[in-house]
Amino acid sequence: MNKPVVLITGAGGQIGSVLTERLRLKWGKENVIASDIRWSPLAKEGSFEILDALDIKRLDDIVITHKVTRIYHLVAILSANGEKDPLRTWDINMNSWLNVLETAKKHQLERVFYPSSIAVFGPHNERVQTPQNSNLNPTTVYGLSKVAGENWATYYNSKFGMDIRSLRFPGLISYQSPAGGGTTDYAVDIFHKAVLSEPFACFLKNDTRLPMLYMDDALRATIELMQVHPTKLNPAISSYNLGGLNFTPKELTSAIQKVIPTFKATYEPDSRQVIADSWPDSINDSDAQNDWNWKPQFDLDKMCVTMIEELKKKYSAQMSDSIAKA
């Protein structure tokens, strides 16, 4: 099989910054083009293009210039930030996606990846082990845009014979990049505070259970899904549920305290609590397990140990750089 030529839109974000590195290792730096609306450090390690994903002509030019065969479309304004300006969020999330779909159709691209989210679910769903085929009744504009995005993917797949694949990500936790304005951000920020020996004020109640996933598992799921032969995937599924971890802020605090016993957290819920209360406690991803053998590798304790170890290395390296420059 020939190596694909991959374009990643929104490559500077939480997922894109680490997915770009992973795909460059897999396919080679010359075959993975990162793009974003502004310059990114990813430009130092391989091909990079400045791209406003609302500019379809610029997108078209990049696809032609690099002979792109696959697009991973990661541009989005997330749940909490999206509520600050709903119309702008809808414009960016939806019109950038339609630009990718039209460009992929025009150039008959081999495959497209679209990240969806547990934000597609709403308060009227089964909260525990939310099934794949639940009614989608989101309460945020981010969730609304993801439902519409899934439906557009299904439309282009059936109408034009395209191959668009999608995952409904839970909250993602990584040490490589900061969170991007979502309701599950606390589960990233808390580790930075712990490693810096600072107390943490969580913006959710201590017993708010939400689905989460460590970034390594999310990347592996993405790459695995994009490699599966089309005949193994269910055409009736617009976006696969993806499960992994589920925990409360209090449970996460306790897991961190196993590694850093002096760490302390308080719970001061704000407007993001309403969003969290509309989402599932846990996700049923049996279709992903059955269709392409999905299985997470990180449990809560393993994730905590890894996050703390990696962040300590990161902060130590930053301190060494500061001393060297002084």
HUJOGI-V133888 format. One record per residue. N is the residue number from 1. PHI is phi in whole degrees, 0 to 359 (NA if undefined). Layout:
BEGIN
n:phi
N:PHI
N:PHI
END
This chain:
BEGIN
n:phi
1:NA
2:291
3:292
4:288
5:255
6:254
7:249
8:248
9:270
10:66
11:291
12:275
13:277
14:300
15:281
16:300
17:296
18:268
19:295
20:302
21:299
22:294
23:288
24:294
25:295
26:282
27:250
28:99
29:300
30:288
31:255
32:233
33:257
34:275
35:216
36:199
37:287
38:220
39:301
40:225
41:302
42:300
43:295
44:288
45:250
46:171
47:297
48:214
49:230
50:286
51:213
52:271
53:294
54:279
55:263
56:292
57:294
58:297
59:300
60:300
61:298
62:294
63:299
64:291
65:301
66:265
67:55
68:295
69:243
70:220
71:235
72:253
73:262
74:247
75:288
76:188
77:264
78:277
79:301
80:293
81:295
82:297
83:288
84:285
85:209
86:302
87:291
88:295
89:299
90:298
91:300
92:292
93:295
94:273
95:288
96:295
97:292
98:296
99:298
100:295
101:299
102:294
103:294
104:297
105:294
106:302
107:261
108:51
109:295
110:294
111:196
112:225
113:247
114:231
115:278
116:260
117:200
118:294
119:293
120:291
121:274
122:228
123:290
124:261
125:271
126:295
127:279
128:263
129:52
130:305
131:283
132:304
133:261
134:293
135:296
136:257
137:224
138:293
139:248
140:238
141:292
142:300
143:297
144:301
145:293
146:289
147:298
148:298
149:298
150:300
151:294
152:296
153:298
154:299
155:298
156:293
157:299
158:281
159:283
160:241
161:67
162:275
163:241
164:247
165:238
166:210
167:233
168:269
169:286
170:280
171:298
172:252
173:238
174:212
175:263
176:289
177:217
178:289
179:293
180:245
181:97
182:257
183:286
184:266
185:302
186:304
187:286
188:261
189:301
190:299
191:289
192:298
193:297
194:298
195:292
196:274
197:59
198:246
199:290
200:236
201:257
202:276
203:272
204:240
205:296
206:294
207:252
208:278
209:271
210:222
211:287
212:221
213:206
214:288
215:302
216:302
217:293
218:296
219:295
220:297
221:299
222:298
223:294
224:298
225:300
226:286
227:261
228:293
229:296
230:306
231:291
232:273
233:263
234:275
235:295
236:279
237:262
238:285
239:204
240:284
241:303
242:230
243:252
244:181
245:260
246:210
247:201
248:259
249:304
250:294
251:294
252:294
253:302
254:296
255:294
256:293
257:293
258:294
259:261
260:235
261:299
262:275
263:293
264:228
265:224
266:240
267:232
268:229
269:300
270:236
271:297
272:289
273:298
274:298
275:296
276:300
277:293
278:269
279:260
280:294
281:281
282:205
283:240
284:270
285:245
286:298
287:294
288:295
289:297
290:284
291:278
292:220
293:60
294:294
295:202
296:289
297:248
298:249
299:265
300:298
301:295
302:296
303:296
304:298
305:300
306:294
307:301
308:294
309:299
310:290
311:291
312:298
313:298
314:296
315:291
316:295
317:294
318:296
319:294
320:297
321:296
322:296
323:295
324:295
325:276
326:289
END
